[in-house]
C-alpha cells in the first residue's frame, strides 16, 4: 500500500510482494519524496509486526486514536503525533502461508517509524482477510469492504474462499468491529460484471477493487464509492466461490454506499453508465487529486496487462475519459500490482518467461491543463494522435480546458497473452497464488 502525507511531502509505501520471507524485520517501509525524487528507508524504532502484502491501509489522525495507542508509539503526546503521520494497517498475508486479521497503527515522520502491537478489538477482531479495502469515512470511523477469507471445510482443508459481501465498520477509539446492515435501491438486472446479474449478487462482494470516501461537490454528502476489481457472479453461491469456478471482473461503473442514510444504502448513479467506460481491471494503481479526480492506471484485464490511464469525476460520478500519454517517459509500458498515490507509479509486477516478477519502478504522473506550454516533457499533438489511433477498446473523451488533460503515463494496451498471467488469483485453479 502507499499513503500520501501531503503536509510532510512524503508518500509512505508499506509491505509488498518484494518483501523478504520470514518477516523478522517487519514489513518493509519506503518513504518517497515526489518533489525531490528522493527515496529512503526510515529507521525502525521498537518492535515490528510480521511482513505482509495484499493488506489494506488508511490514513489515521491523532484524534482517531486513544491514549494507549500513543503510549505504544513512543510514548507520543498528541502534539508529537501531529508532527508526523499515522497509518492503519489491516489484514494481508505473507510467503510463509500466514494470513492476518490484526489492526496495527504505524507512525512516521519520514525519518523513523514506530508500530503498535496488534490492537485488541471487540466484535469481528481477528478475521483473517486480504484483497480488501479499508477507508476512513469520519473521525475514528473506518469501513472495511470486500476482500477474501478462508473458510475451512468440515472434512479438512481450506480450499473454499469467501468474498465478504457486507461492509464492516471499525470504531477505532472504541476498538469495536461491527457488520453494517445495508439496503439496496432496487435496480434489477444491472450490468455490474461482464454479464447481467441480479443486484443482490454484487453489492459489497468485491476484491482487488478500490474505494474512496467523498463528501461531494457541496461537501454535504457522506458516501463510499467503490470501483473495479472482481465481483460475484451467478456461479457463486451465497458469497462462497469455489476455486474451480470462474469469477468475473466488475465493469467500470461505481457502486455508491450512502453512509448518511439509516441504514446505509447502495446505489449505482445513472450518470456513471452514460459515459464511455474504461476496460474492466484489477490490481491497478489509483489516486485522487483535489478531492475530485480519481485517476486509474494499469492493472490486469481480461485481455492482458494494461498501461492506460483514465480519470473519474467524483463530483459528477462519471468518467471524463482517457488521459493523453507520453510514452517515452515510463520505465514499463504495462504494469500491475503497483501504487499511484501522490502521482507516483511505484513498484508493481511484470510478466517474464519465468513468471511474475516485482520490478523497481518509479514513474511520476504529471498533470497540467491545456494552457501549459509544450517543453519536450509532454507529447506533441501528432504523438497524441498516434496514441489515440492505438486505443482500440476505449474511447478518448476530451476534458474541459480547466480539467486534467495530459500526463506522462503510457496508455498502450499489452499484447501479452493473459493465459500466462499469474496475477489472476481467481483463475480456474485450486492453488492459492501469492499475489
C-alpha positions, 0 to 999 in steps of 0.5 A: 500500500502507499499513503500520501502525507501531503503536509510532510511531502512524503508518500509512505509505501508499506509491505509488498510482494518484494518483501523478504520471507520470514518477516523478522524485520517487519514489513518493509517501509519506503518513504518517497519524496515526489518533489525531490525524487528522493527515496529512503528507508526510515529507521525502525524504532521498537518492535515490528509486526510480521511482513505482509502484502495484499493488506489494506491501509488508511490514513489515521489522525491523532484524534482517531486514536486513544491514549494507549495507542500513543503510549505504544508509539513512543510514548507520543503526546498528541502534539508529537503525533501531529508532527508526523503521520499515522497509518492503519494497517489491516489484514494481508498475508505473507510467503510463509502461508500466514494470513492476518486479521490484526489492526496495527497503527504505524507512525512516521515522520519520514525519518523513523517509524514506530508500530503498535502491537496488534490492537485488541478489538471487540466484535469481528477482531481477528478475521483473517482477510486480504484483497480488501479495502479499508477507508476512513469515512469520519473521525475514528470511523473506518469501513472495511469492504470486500476482500477474501477469507478462508473458510475451512471445510468440515472434512479438512482443508481450506480450499473454499474462499469467501468474498465478504459481501457486507461492509464492516465498520471499525470504531477505532477509539472504541476498538469495536468491529461491527457488520453494517446492515445495508439496503439496496435501491432496487435496480434489477438486472444491472450490468455490474460484471461482464454479464447481467446479474441480479443486484443482490449478487454484487453489492459489497462482494468485491476484491482487488477493487478500490474505494474512496470516501467523498463528501461531494461537490457541496461537501454535504454528502457522506458516501463510499464509492467503490470501483473495479476489481472482481465481483460475484457472479451467478456461479457463486453461491451465497458469497462462497466461490469455489476455486474451480469456478470462474469469477468475473471482473466488475465493469467500470461503473461505481457502486455508491454506499450512502453512509448518511442514510439509516441504514446505509444504502447502495446505489449505482448513479445513472450518470456513471453508465452514460459515459464511455467506460474504461476496460474492466481491471484489477490490481491497478494503481489509483489516486485522487487529486483535489478531492475530485479526480480519481485517476486509474492506471494499469492493472490486469484485464481480461485481455492482458496487462494494461498501461492506460490511464483514465480519470473519474469525476467524483463530483459528477460520478462519471468518467471524463475519459482517457488521459493523453500519454507520453510514452517515452517517459515510463520505465514499463509500458504495462504494469500491475500490482503497483501504487499511484498515490501522490502521482507516483507509479511505484513498484508493481509486477511484470510478466517474464518467461519465468513468471511474475516478477516485482520490478523497481519502478518509479514513474511520476504522473504529471498533470497540467491543463491545456494552457501549459506550454509544450517543453519536450516533457509532454507529447506533441499533438501528432504523438497524441494522435498516434496514441489515440489511433492505438486505443482500440477498446476505449474511447478518448473523451476530451476534458474541459480546458480547466480539467486534467488533460495530459500526463506522462503515463503510457496508455498502450494496451499489452499484447501479452497473452493473459493465459500466462498471467499469474496475477489472476488469483481467481483463475480456474485453479485450486492453488492459492497464488501469492499475489 
